[in-house]
Amino acid sequence: MTVLDRIRTTDTATTLRAGMLVLAAVAITGTAVELAMERHWNGAVQLIPWFALAALVAAWILTAWRPRHVTLRAARVLAALVLLACVYGVWEHIESNLNAGWLDAFYAAGWESLGTGTRWWYAITKTVGAAPPLAPGVLAQVALLVLLATWRHPAAAESDRAPQ
């Protein structure tokens, strides 16, 4: 059977599930490379995305390699934990930028006179500071891809129908 024959005989949901897992694998690899190039391992807080990546790799394997009801449930739990870590990561990046605002060459002189909303906006948009607030969003995207790949997965449905 050729690849084209296999594609033609595979249902749409299975093809989309495989595509989501491919995108997740690419994003996991790219994020690991980016974190390594940024030397993102100074201190406990900077190790959180590495643990999140390890959890995502485990969730990916549980979903892609011989999935069963139990492994899909474990993958969902891991992905949900990564989503929580990502919320924390976004907050940490914004807070870091906010705390660095008074050091910015352009805004330092008037940082304290800026309104609170303006300072927060500058921190969120990375106008000040060096931490990209959307960087943890890539991990969140991978977690969502894994969650979507487990959605109505045939392996989960089979165990629901199995006699008990």
Z-matrix of the N, CA and C atoms (Angstrom, degrees):
N
C 1 1.453
C 2 1.533 1 108.01
N 3 1.299 2 116.12 1 128.57
C 4 1.460 3 120.66 2 179.82
C 5 1.529 4 110.18 3 -82.23
N 6 1.308 5 115.33 4 168.31
C 7 1.458 6 121.01 5 178.32
C 8 1.518 7 110.22 6 -61.18
N 9 1.335 8 116.77 7 -42.88
C 10 1.466 9 120.15 8 179.64
C 11 1.521 10 111.42 9 -63.08
N 12 1.332 11 117.43 10 -39.83
C 13 1.462 12 120.35 11 176.94
C 14 1.525 13 110.68 12 -62.83
N 15 1.291 14 114.90 13 -41.36
C 16 1.473 15 118.99 14 179.97
C 17 1.526 16 110.74 15 -65.03
N 18 1.327 17 117.47 16 -41.34
C 19 1.460 18 121.24 17 178.31
C 20 1.524 19 110.40 18 -63.01
N 21 1.314 20 116.76 19 -41.64
C 22 1.470 21 121.03 20 -178.32
C 23 1.526 22 111.82 21 -66.58
N 24 1.319 23 117.79 22 -30.19
C 25 1.460 24 120.63 23 -176.43
C 26 1.530 25 112.91 24 -95.67
N 27 1.302 26 118.06 25 -5.06
C 28 1.464 27 121.33 26 179.89
C 29 1.521 28 109.14 27 -89.20
N 30 1.336 29 115.38 28 138.30
C 31 1.460 30 118.21 29 179.86
C 32 1.530 31 110.87 30 -72.17
N 33 1.306 32 115.63 31 161.48
C 34 1.468 33 121.99 32 -174.30
C 35 1.519 34 111.83 33 -61.53
N 36 1.317 35 117.98 34 -42.48
C 37 1.466 36 120.86 35 -178.01
C 38 1.530 37 111.62 36 -61.16
N 39 1.317 38 116.22 37 -41.72
C 40 1.468 39 119.91 38 179.02
C 41 1.523 40 110.85 39 -65.85
N 42 1.315 41 116.92 40 -40.15
C 43 1.468 42 121.13 41 178.47
C 44 1.525 43 110.26 42 -64.54
N 45 1.323 44 117.16 43 -44.77
C 46 1.474 45 120.21 44 178.77
C 47 1.528 46 111.33 45 -65.07
N 48 1.324 47 116.72 46 -39.28
C 49 1.471 48 120.64 47 178.20
C 50 1.532 49 110.04 48 -61.60
N 51 1.310 50 116.91 49 -43.44
C 52 1.471 51 120.91 50 178.25
C 53 1.521 52 110.36 51 -64.21
N 54 1.327 53 116.84 52 -40.95
C 55 1.464 54 120.24 53 178.21
C 56 1.517 55 111.94 54 -62.44
N 57 1.336 56 117.37 55 -40.54
C 58 1.466 57 120.17 56 177.86
C 59 1.523 58 111.10 57 -63.94
N 60 1.318 59 116.52 58 -39.10
C 61 1.462 60 119.46 59 179.07
C 62 1.526 61 111.70 60 -69.12
N 63 1.324 62 117.65 61 -34.66
C 64 1.469 63 120.77 62 175.40
C 65 1.529 64 109.65 63 -65.10
N 66 1.331 65 116.99 64 -46.60
C 67 1.471 66 120.09 65 177.79
C 68 1.526 67 111.22 66 -60.51
N 69 1.319 68 117.01 67 -40.26
C 70 1.468 69 120.54 68 178.68
C 71 1.529 70 110.67 69 -63.36
N 72 1.338 71 116.99 70 -42.23
C 73 1.466 72 120.26 71 179.91
C 74 1.525 73 111.19 72 -63.97
N 75 1.329 74 116.25 73 -41.35
C 76 1.470 75 120.21 74 178.78
C 77 1.525 76 109.93 75 -63.49
N 78 1.328 77 117.42 76 -44.04
C 79 1.469 78 121.24 77 -179.01
C 80 1.528 79 111.56 78 -67.56
N 81 1.320 80 117.22 79 -37.50
C 82 1.474 81 120.44 80 177.10
C 83 1.524 82 109.69 81 -62.27
N 84 1.319 83 116.12 82 -47.36
C 85 1.470 84 120.50 83 -179.62
C 86 1.524 85 110.84 84 -63.02
N 87 1.313 86 116.87 85 -47.24
C 88 1.468 87 120.70 86 -179.95
C 89 1.521 88 112.56 87 -62.36
N 90 1.316 89 116.54 88 -39.66
C 91 1.471 90 119.81 89 179.25
C 92 1.524 91 110.75 90 -67.28
N 93 1.310 92 116.95 91 -40.57
C 94 1.467 93 119.85 92 177.89
C 95 1.528 94 110.81 93 -61.92
N 96 1.321 95 116.55 94 -43.01
C 97 1.467 96 120.48 95 178.57
C 98 1.530 97 110.03 96 -63.63
N 99 1.328 98 116.61 97 -45.15
C 100 1.470 99 120.56 98 -179.61
C 101 1.528 100 111.58 99 -62.29
N 102 1.332 101 117.11 100 -45.72
C 103 1.468 102 120.17 101 178.47
C 104 1.529 103 111.06 102 -61.38
N 105 1.322 104 116.98 103 -39.19
C 106 1.461 105 120.26 104 178.50
C 107 1.522 106 110.93 105 -66.89
N 108 1.339 107 117.31 106 -41.91
C 109 1.466 108 119.83 107 179.74
C 110 1.528 109 111.37 108 -66.26
N 111 1.329 110 117.21 109 -31.54
C 112 1.465 111 121.36 110 177.50
C 113 1.529 112 112.34 111 -83.14
N 114 1.328 113 116.00 112 -3.41
C 115 1.472 114 121.97 113 -176.46
C 116 1.530 115 110.36 114 51.77
N 117 1.312 116 114.00 115 52.54
C 118 1.463 117 122.75 116 -174.40
C 119 1.528 118 109.75 117 -86.52
N 120 1.343 119 115.92 118 68.98
C 121 1.457 120 120.35 119 179.92
C 122 1.527 121 112.18 120 -148.52
N 123 1.324 122 116.63 121 20.16
C 124 1.464 123 120.58 122 179.94
C 125 1.521 124 110.32 123 -89.09
N 126 1.300 125 116.55 124 98.44
C 127 1.456 126 121.22 125 178.49
C 128 1.523 127 112.36 126 97.57
N 129 1.312 128 114.90 127 164.90
C 130 1.459 129 121.67 128 -175.01
C 131 1.528 130 112.20 129 -63.81
N 132 1.322 131 117.89 130 -39.69
C 133 1.464 132 120.54 131 -177.21
C 134 1.523 133 110.57 132 -65.09
N 135 1.315 134 117.32 133 -35.90
C 136 1.463 135 119.51 134 -179.78
C 137 1.528 136 112.59 135 -76.03
N 138 1.313 137 117.43 136 -9.85
C 139 1.464 138 120.21 137 175.85
C 140 1.530 139 112.16 138 -85.74
N 141 1.327 140 117.26 139 -14.98
C 142 1.469 141 120.63 140 -178.26
C 143 1.528 142 111.97 141 -55.90
N 144 1.347 143 119.76 142 -46.52
C 145 1.466 144 116.88 143 179.71
C 146 1.527 145 113.46 144 -64.28
N 147 1.316 146 117.82 145 -26.90
C 148 1.465 147 119.68 146 176.78
C 149 1.530 148 110.29 147 -68.08
N 150 1.344 149 116.24 148 -41.84
C 151 1.465 150 119.17 149 176.10
C 152 1.527 151 110.67 150 -66.01
N 153 1.342 152 115.72 151 -37.21
C 154 1.469 153 119.68 152 177.25
C 155 1.532 154 110.03 153 -63.37
N 156 1.320 155 116.63 154 -41.22
C 157 1.475 156 119.83 155 176.92
C 158 1.527 157 111.19 156 -62.41
N 159 1.327 158 116.54 157 -42.59
C 160 1.471 159 119.79 158 178.35
C 161 1.530 160 110.34 159 -61.77
N 162 1.329 161 116.56 160 -40.85
C 163 1.468 162 120.25 161 178.07
C 164 1.524 163 110.63 162 -64.88
N 165 1.328 164 116.84 163 -38.76
C 166 1.461 165 120.13 164 178.97
C 167 1.528 166 111.60 165 -68.54
N 168 1.319 167 116.99 166 -37.41
C 169 1.471 168 119.57 167 175.98
C 170 1.528 169 109.32 168 -62.33
N 171 1.329 170 116.33 169 -44.58
C 172 1.466 171 119.90 170 178.26
C 173 1.527 172 110.87 171 -61.95
N 174 1.332 173 117.25 172 -44.14
C 175 1.469 174 121.07 173 179.05
C 176 1.519 175 110.60 174 -63.20
N 177 1.323 176 116.17 175 -39.00
C 178 1.465 177 120.74 176 178.99
C 179 1.530 178 110.45 177 -63.19
N 180 1.322 179 116.00 178 -46.83
C 181 1.472 180 120.51 179 179.87
C 182 1.528 181 110.34 180 -63.12
N 183 1.334 182 117.35 181 -42.92
C 184 1.461 183 120.85 182 179.54
C 185 1.529 184 111.99 183 -61.98
N 186 1.326 185 115.68 184 -31.53
C 187 1.464 186 120.08 185 -179.42
C 188 1.529 187 111.70 186 -84.22
N 189 1.323 188 117.11 187 -38.95
C 190 1.465 189 120.85 188 -172.74
C 191 1.528 190 113.73 189 -87.59
N 192 1.318 191 117.29 190 -31.58
C 193 1.457 192 120.18 191 -172.51
C 194 1.530 193 110.34 192 -103.19
N 195 1.291 194 117.21 193 105.50
C 196 1.461 195 124.15 194 178.58
C 197 1.526 196 112.47 195 47.60
N 198 1.301 197 117.93 196 62.64
C 199 1.467 198 120.51 197 -177.09
C 200 1.531 199 112.29 198 -66.75
N 201 1.316 200 114.21 199 141.37
C 202 1.463 201 122.86 200 173.66
C 203 1.521 202 106.86 201 -133.28
N 204 1.301 203 115.75 202 171.58
C 205 1.462 204 120.09 203 -178.36
C 206 1.540 205 110.91 204 -55.60
N 207 1.322 206 116.56 205 -45.42
C 208 1.466 207 121.24 206 -177.27
C 209 1.526 208 111.18 207 -66.59
N 210 1.317 209 117.18 208 -42.67
C 211 1.467 210 119.47 209 -178.24
C 212 1.522 211 111.20 210 -70.29
N 213 1.327 212 116.88 211 -34.34
C 214 1.469 213 119.40 212 177.22
C 215 1.526 214 110.65 213 -67.34
N 216 1.318 215 116.46 214 -39.02
C 217 1.468 216 119.75 215 176.97
C 218 1.531 217 110.70 216 -64.08
N 219 1.318 218 117.10 217 -42.01
C 220 1.471 219 120.84 218 177.78
C 221 1.528 220 110.52 219 -63.67
N 222 1.323 221 117.11 220 -40.22
C 223 1.471 222 120.74 221 178.00
C 224 1.521 223 110.52 222 -62.27
N 225 1.320 224 116.77 223 -40.37
C 226 1.473 225 119.88 224 178.46
C 227 1.520 226 111.73 225 -64.20
N 228 1.321 227 117.06 226 -41.22
C 229 1.461 228 120.72 227 178.86
C 230 1.529 229 110.28 228 -63.30
N 231 1.327 230 116.63 229 -45.54
C 232 1.469 231 120.33 230 179.07
C 233 1.530 232 111.00 231 -61.43
N 234 1.320 233 116.69 232 -43.99
C 235 1.466 234 120.29 233 179.88
C 236 1.528 235 110.80 234 -64.18
N 237 1.319 236 117.65 235 -39.32
C 238 1.468 237 120.76 236 178.33
C 239 1.524 238 111.02 237 -64.99
N 240 1.327 239 117.20 238 -39.30
C 241 1.471 240 120.28 239 177.06
C 242 1.530 241 111.10 240 -64.13
N 243 1.324 242 116.14 241 -38.26
C 244 1.464 243 119.64 242 177.60
C 245 1.525 244 110.22 243 -65.16
N 246 1.316 245 117.47 244 -39.02
C 247 1.470 246 119.80 245 176.78
C 248 1.524 247 111.25 246 -58.79
N 249 1.323 248 116.95 247 -41.51
C 250 1.468 249 120.31 248 176.76
C 251 1.530 250 111.23 249 -64.16
N 252 1.319 251 116.34 250 -41.68
C 253 1.466 252 119.96 251 177.49
C 254 1.523 253 110.93 252 -62.63
N 255 1.319 254 116.99 253 -33.92
C 256 1.470 255 121.08 254 179.99
C 257 1.527 256 111.24 255 -68.21
N 258 1.317 257 116.86 256 -38.79
C 259 1.468 258 120.06 257 175.75
C 260 1.528 259 109.24 258 -60.40
N 261 1.318 260 116.17 259 -44.11
C 262 1.457 261 120.71 260 176.62
C 263 1.533 262 110.78 261 -62.10
N 264 1.318 263 117.45 262 -40.46
C 265 1.463 264 121.61 263 -179.98
C 266 1.517 265 112.61 264 -64.03
N 267 1.318 266 116.71 265 -42.07
C 268 1.466 267 120.00 266 176.70
C 269 1.522 268 109.76 267 -61.47
N 270 1.341 269 116.32 268 -44.74
C 271 1.467 270 119.88 269 179.07
C 272 1.533 271 110.94 270 -60.92
N 273 1.313 272 116.96 271 -46.12
C 274 1.474 273 120.70 272 -179.61
C 275 1.526 274 111.35 273 -58.99
N 276 1.308 275 117.36 274 -42.55
C 277 1.468 276 121.08 275 -179.47
C 278 1.524 277 110.97 276 -66.23
N 279 1.321 278 116.83 277 -43.67
C 280 1.466 279 119.45 278 179.31
C 281 1.522 280 110.25 279 -64.82
N 282 1.319 281 116.82 280 -44.63
C 283 1.468 282 120.55 281 -179.94
C 284 1.534 283 111.30 282 -62.61
N 285 1.324 284 116.44 283 -39.04
C 286 1.458 285 120.55 284 177.72
C 287 1.529 286 110.73 285 -62.01
N 288 1.326 287 116.31 286 -43.87
C 289 1.464 288 120.16 287 178.27
C 290 1.519 289 111.39 288 -65.22
N 291 1.319 290 116.71 289 -39.95
C 292 1.461 291 121.02 290 179.42
C 293 1.532 292 110.78 291 -62.73
N 294 1.325 293 116.02 292 -42.07
C 295 1.469 294 120.58 293 179.44
C 296 1.525 295 112.60 294 -70.64
N 297 1.328 296 117.51 295 -21.40
C 298 1.464 297 121.60 296 -179.86
C 299 1.524 298 112.23 297 -92.85
N 300 1.317 299 117.38 298 -3.01
C 301 1.458 300 120.51 299 -175.81
C 302 1.511 301 114.55 300 -57.86
N 303 1.320 302 116.62 301 -40.32
C 304 1.465 303 119.88 302 -178.64
C 305 1.522 304 112.37 303 -71.00
N 306 1.351 305 117.18 304 -11.60
C 307 1.471 306 120.91 305 177.58
C 308 1.524 307 112.84 306 -91.68
N 309 1.339 308 116.76 307 -10.40
C 310 1.450 309 120.94 308 -176.36
C 311 1.531 310 110.31 309 -65.10
N 312 1.323 311 116.65 310 135.28
C 313 1.467 312 121.46 311 -176.78
C 314 1.524 313 112.06 312 -61.32
N 315 1.308 314 117.83 313 -35.17
C 316 1.457 315 120.83 314 -176.48
C 317 1.526 316 112.46 315 -85.74
N 318 1.337 317 117.25 316 -38.59
C 319 1.470 318 120.84 317 -173.11
C 320 1.530 319 114.08 318 -101.22
N 321 1.323 320 118.70 319 -4.54
C 322 1.463 321 121.29 320 -174.25
C 323 1.525 322 112.91 321 -56.34
N 324 1.303 323 117.28 322 -45.04
C 325 1.468 324 120.33 323 -175.13
C 326 1.527 325 112.13 324 -64.00
N 327 1.315 326 117.69 325 -35.74
C 328 1.454 327 119.37 326 -176.61
C 329 1.521 328 114.41 327 -114.06
N 330 1.328 329 117.98 328 16.38
C 331 1.461 330 120.98 329 -175.58
C 332 1.527 331 112.53 330 -58.56
N 333 1.316 332 116.61 331 -46.08
C 334 1.469 333 119.88 332 -177.84
C 335 1.524 334 112.11 333 -68.88
N 336 1.316 335 118.02 334 -24.35
C 337 1.463 336 119.98 335 -178.87
C 338 1.536 337 112.27 336 -85.20
N 339 1.323 338 117.57 337 -11.50
C 340 1.463 339 120.87 338 177.06
C 341 1.525 340 109.51 339 -71.16
N 342 1.303 341 116.28 340 149.09
C 343 1.460 342 120.75 341 177.05
C 344 1.522 343 111.14 342 -67.12
N 345 1.312 344 115.48 343 157.13
C 346 1.462 345 120.68 344 -179.07
C 347 1.525 346 111.15 345 -59.48
N 348 1.326 347 116.37 346 -44.50
C 349 1.465 348 119.85 347 179.59
C 350 1.515 349 112.24 348 -61.35
N 351 1.333 350 116.55 349 -39.35
C 352 1.463 351 120.90 350 179.20
C 353 1.517 352 110.81 351 -66.09
N 354 1.327 353 117.07 352 -43.09
C 355 1.471 354 120.30 353 178.79
C 356 1.527 355 110.75 354 -61.99
N 357 1.334 356 116.51 355 -43.67
C 358 1.460 357 119.87 356 178.31
C 359 1.524 358 110.54 357 -63.68
N 360 1.314 359 117.38 358 -41.66
C 361 1.462 360 120.71 359 179.11
C 362 1.526 361 110.99 360 -60.85
N 363 1.326 362 116.14 361 -43.70
C 364 1.460 363 120.04 362 178.79
C 365 1.530 364 111.16 363 -63.75
N 366 1.335 365 117.00 364 -36.21
C 367 1.466 366 120.29 365 178.50
C 368 1.521 367 111.05 366 -70.89
N 369 1.328 368 117.30 367 -41.26
C 370 1.461 369 121.57 368 -179.05
C 371 1.524 370 110.77 369 -66.76
N 372 1.319 371 116.65 370 -40.07
C 373 1.469 372 120.37 371 -177.71
C 374 1.528 373 113.09 372 -87.27
N 375 1.334 374 116.68 373 4.14
C 376 1.466 375 123.37 374 179.90
C 377 1.529 376 112.14 375 60.83
N 378 1.335 377 115.36 376 29.64
C 379 1.459 378 119.75 377 172.59
C 380 1.521 379 108.53 378 -67.48
N 381 1.324 380 115.77 379 -33.99
C 382 1.463 381 121.84 380 173.30
C 383 1.523 382 107.83 381 -121.61
N 384 1.309 383 116.61 382 152.81
C 385 1.455 384 121.42 383 179.18
C 386 1.518 385 111.91 384 85.99
N 387 1.325 386 114.14 385 168.59
C 388 1.466 387 119.85 386 -175.45
C 389 1.525 388 113.41 387 -112.08
N 390 1.324 389 117.16 388 -6.40
C 391 1.466 390 119.82 389 -175.16
C 392 1.531 391 110.79 390 -87.70
N 393 1.319 392 118.13 391 121.85
C 394 1.471 393 120.40 392 179.29
C 395 1.532 394 110.57 393 -78.17
N 396 1.334 395 118.14 394 110.62
C 397 1.472 396 120.11 395 -176.92
C 398 1.523 397 114.49 396 -63.04
N 399 1.313 398 118.18 397 -24.37
C 400 1.455 399 119.11 398 -179.19
C 401 1.535 400 113.47 399 -88.12
N 402 1.317 401 118.16 400 -4.65
C 403 1.466 402 120.10 401 179.90
C 404 1.533 403 112.20 402 -59.15
N 405 1.332 404 119.14 403 -42.77
C 406 1.475 405 117.67 404 176.16
C 407 1.525 406 112.54 405 -64.34
N 408 1.315 407 116.69 406 -16.92
C 409 1.454 408 120.27 407 178.09
C 410 1.514 409 113.32 408 -63.29
N 411 1.320 410 117.81 409 -26.78
C 412 1.467 411 120.57 410 177.45
C 413 1.528 412 109.56 411 -65.70
N 414 1.324 413 115.99 412 -42.08
C 415 1.462 414 119.25 413 177.06
C 416 1.529 415 110.66 414 -64.98
N 417 1.319 416 116.38 415 -38.09
C 418 1.463 417 120.15 416 177.30
C 419 1.530 418 109.99 417 -63.71
N 420 1.313 419 116.59 418 -39.55
C 421 1.457 420 120.90 419 178.38
C 422 1.528 421 110.55 420 -62.04
N 423 1.312 422 117.29 421 -42.99
C 424 1.469 423 120.47 422 178.66
C 425 1.524 424 109.91 423 -64.05
N 426 1.329 425 116.35 424 -42.96
C 427 1.463 426 119.44 425 178.37
C 428 1.528 427 110.95 426 -59.84
N 429 1.319 428 116.66 427 -41.78
C 430 1.466 429 120.11 428 178.06
C 431 1.527 430 111.76 429 -66.36
N 432 1.332 431 117.35 430 -37.47
C 433 1.463 432 120.19 431 176.92
C 434 1.535 433 111.13 432 -62.37
N 435 1.323 434 115.93 433 -42.10
C 436 1.469 435 119.38 434 178.18
C 437 1.528 436 109.99 435 -65.96
N 438 1.335 437 116.62 436 -43.04
C 439 1.464 438 119.28 437 177.74
C 440 1.529 439 111.22 438 -60.20
N 441 1.315 440 116.68 439 -43.48
C 442 1.466 441 120.11 440 178.62
C 443 1.531 442 111.59 441 -65.30
N 444 1.315 443 117.23 442 -34.91
C 445 1.464 444 120.45 443 179.22
C 446 1.530 445 111.44 444 -67.41
N 447 1.334 446 117.13 445 -23.75
C 448 1.470 447 120.01 446 178.33
C 449 1.527 448 112.26 447 -90.04
N 450 1.322 449 116.62 448 -11.35
C 451 1.460 450 121.24 449 -176.35
C 452 1.525 451 110.45 450 -64.30
N 453 1.318 452 116.87 451 122.75
C 454 1.467 453 123.79 452 -179.97
C 455 1.529 454 112.04 453 51.12
N 456 1.295 455 115.50 454 38.04
C 457 1.462 456 120.86 455 179.40
C 458 1.530 457 108.83 456 -67.08
N 459 1.322 458 117.96 457 137.92
C 460 1.469 459 120.19 458 -179.47
C 461 1.530 460 113.32 459 -57.86
N 462 1.322 461 117.96 460 -32.63
C 463 1.460 462 120.51 461 -179.66
C 464 1.526 463 110.99 462 -66.30
N 465 1.312 464 117.39 463 -35.06
C 466 1.467 465 120.82 464 177.24
C 467 1.519 466 110.10 465 -70.91
N 468 1.310 467 116.28 466 -38.91
C 469 1.471 468 120.41 467 -179.43
C 470 1.515 469 111.35 468 -68.18
N 471 1.320 470 117.13 469 -36.39
C 472 1.470 471 120.63 470 -179.63
C 473 1.523 472 111.15 471 -63.36
N 474 1.317 473 117.54 472 -40.36
C 475 1.464 474 119.06 473 -179.14
C 476 1.530 475 110.82 474 -72.88
N 477 1.342 476 116.57 475 -27.36
C 478 1.466 477 119.64 476 177.03
C 479 1.533 478 110.49 477 -68.68
N 480 1.336 479 117.38 478 -30.36
C 481 1.449 480 121.73 479 -177.96
C 482 1.524 481 112.15 480 -89.71
N 483 1.326 482 117.51 481 -13.03
C 484 1.463 483 120.72 482 -176.56
C 485 1.524 484 110.44 483 -66.76
N 486 1.330 485 118.15 484 142.61
C 487 1.471 486 120.61 485 177.61
C 488 1.519 487 110.67 486 -67.33
N 489 1.313 488 114.69 487 146.24
C 490 1.467 489 118.85 488 -177.16
C 491 1.502 490 112.02 489 -114.61
